[in-house]
Amino acid sequence: MSAMLAVLKLYYERQDTYIEAMLVLQQAQVGQRKLHKRVRKHRKAFSDAQAEIQNYHTALQAHRSQVENAVRERNEAQAHMMQMTRERDEAMRLAENREAARVRALFHAEIREEELITRIAELQLDVHHLNNIILSRTLFPLIKKKLPVRKIRIMA
C-alpha cells in the first residue's frame, strides 16, 4: 500500500504541476491575445505615425533644399555686390585720376596762357620800338630838310 500511496501522491503532485502549467499556459495565451489586440489596435496608429514621420522627412528635405538655394542665392548676390563695389571703386579711382589730370591741365594751361600773354606784351613792345625806329628814320630826315610850311587860310 505504501507503494500505491506513493504512486497516488506522485500522481497528485504531478497533476498539480500539470494544472499549474495549464493555468500558466492559459494566462500566457490570454496575455498573447491581449497583446495581439493591442498590436492590431496600435498598428494603425503606428503606420499613421510612420507616414507622418515620412512626411516630416519630406518637408525637412524640401526646407533644407530651400535653405540651400537661399544660401546659394545670397552668396551669389554677395559676390555680385562685391564685383559691383570693385567696379564702382575702379570707376571712382579713374574719375579721380581724370579730375586730377583735368586740374593739372587747367593749371598748366593758365601758366602757358600767362607766359604767352607776357610774350605777346614783349613782342608788342618790340613792334612799337621797331615802329618808332622806322618812323624816326623816315620822318626825321624829312624834318631835318625843313619842308616848306604851308599857310592855312582860315575863312571867317
C-alpha positions in Angstrom: 0.0 0.0 0.0 2.6 2.3 0.6 3.7 2.0 -3.0 0.2 2.8 -4.1 0.2 5.8 -1.8 3.4 6.8 -3.2 2.1 6.5 -6.7 -1.0 8.4 -5.9 0.9 11.0 -4.1 3.2 11.3 -7.1 0.2 11.5 -9.5 -1.4 14.2 -7.5 1.8 16.2 -7.3 2.2 15.9 -11.0 -1.4 16.8 -11.6 -1.0 19.9 -9.6 2.1 20.7 -11.7 0.2 19.9 -14.8 -2.8 22.1 -13.7 -0.5 24.9 -12.8 1.3 24.6 -16.1 -2.1 24.7 -17.9 -3.2 27.7 -16.0 0.1 29.5 -16.8 -0.4 28.5 -20.4 -3.9 29.8 -20.5 -2.8 33.0 -18.8 0.0 33.3 -21.4 -2.4 32.7 -24.2 -4.8 35.4 -22.8 -1.9 37.8 -22.5 -0.8 37.0 -26.0 -4.4 37.6 -27.3 -4.5 40.9 -25.5 -1.1 41.8 -27.0 -2.3 40.9 -30.5 -5.4 43.0 -29.9 -3.2 45.9 -28.8 -0.9 45.4 -31.7 -3.8 45.4 -34.1 -5.2 48.4 -32.4 -1.9 50.3 -32.4 -0.7 49.1 -35.8 -2.9 51.8 -37.5 -1.6 54.5 -35.2 1.9 53.2 -35.8 1.5 53.2 -39.6 0.0 56.7 -39.3 2.9 57.8 -37.2 5.4 56.3 -39.7 3.6 58.1 -42.6 3.7 61.4 -40.6 7.4 60.9 -39.9 8.0 60.3 -43.6 6.0 63.5 -44.4 8.2 65.3 -41.9 11.3 63.9 -43.5 10.0 65.1 -46.9 9.1 68.5 -45.6 12.5 68.7 -43.9 14.3 67.8 -47.1 12.3 70.4 -49.0 13.1 73.0 -46.4 16.7 72.0 -46.5 16.7 72.5 -50.3 15.1 75.9 -49.9 17.7 77.0 -47.3 20.5 75.7 -49.6 19.0 77.6 -52.5 18.6 80.8 -50.4 22.2 80.5 -49.1 23.5 80.0 -52.7 21.5 82.9 -53.9 22.8 85.0 -51.0 26.3 84.1 -51.8 25.8 84.9 -55.5 24.3 88.3 -54.5 27.2 89.0 -52.2 29.7 88.1 -54.9 27.8 90.3 -57.4 27.7 93.1 -54.8 31.5 92.7 -54.3 32.0 92.8 -58.0 29.9 95.9 -58.3 31.8 97.5 -55.4 35.1 96.8 -57.1 33.8 98.2 -60.4 32.5 101.3 -58.6 35.8 101.8 -56.8 37.7 101.4 -60.1 35.3 103.9 -61.7 35.8 106.4 -58.8 39.6 105.9 -59.0 39.5 106.6 -62.7 37.2 109.6 -62.2 39.6 111.0 -59.5 42.6 110.5 -61.8 40.7 112.1 -64.7 39.8 115.1 -62.5 43.3 115.4 -61.2 44.6 115.3 -64.8 42.0 118.0 -65.8 43.1 120.2 -62.9 46.7 119.8 -63.8 45.9 120.6 -67.5 44.0 123.7 -66.4 46.8 124.8 -64.2 49.4 124.2 -66.9 47.1 126.0 -69.5 46.8 129.0 -67.2 50.6 129.1 -66.7 51.1 128.7 -70.5 48.4 131.4 -71.1 50.3 133.8 -68.8 53.6 133.0 -70.5 52.0 133.7 -73.9 50.4 136.9 -72.7 53.8 138.0 -71.3 55.5 137.0 -74.6 52.8 138.9 -76.7 53.3 142.0 -74.5 57.1 141.7 -75.0 56.6 141.3 -78.8 54.2 144.3 -78.9 56.8 146.4 -77.1 59.3 145.2 -79.7 56.9 146.1 -82.5 56.3 149.6 -81.1 60.1 150.0 -80.6 60.7 148.9 -84.2 57.9 151.2 -85.5 59.5 154.1 -83.6 62.8 153.3 -85.1 61.3 153.1 -88.6 59.4 156.3 -88.1 62.3 158.1 -86.7 64.5 157.2 -89.7 61.8 158.1 -92.2 60.4 161.2 -90.6 63.5 162.7 -89.1 65.3 163.2 -92.3 62.2 165.0 -93.6 62.1 167.1 -90.6 65.8 167.9 -90.9 65.2 169.0 -94.5 62.8 171.6 -93.3 59.9 171.2 -95.6 58.1 174.3 -96.6 55.3 175.1 -94.2 52.1 175.9 -95.9 49.9 178.7 -94.6 46.4 177.7 -94.0 43.8 180.3 -94.5 41.1 180.3 -92.1 37.9 181.6 -93.5 35.8 183.5 -91.3 
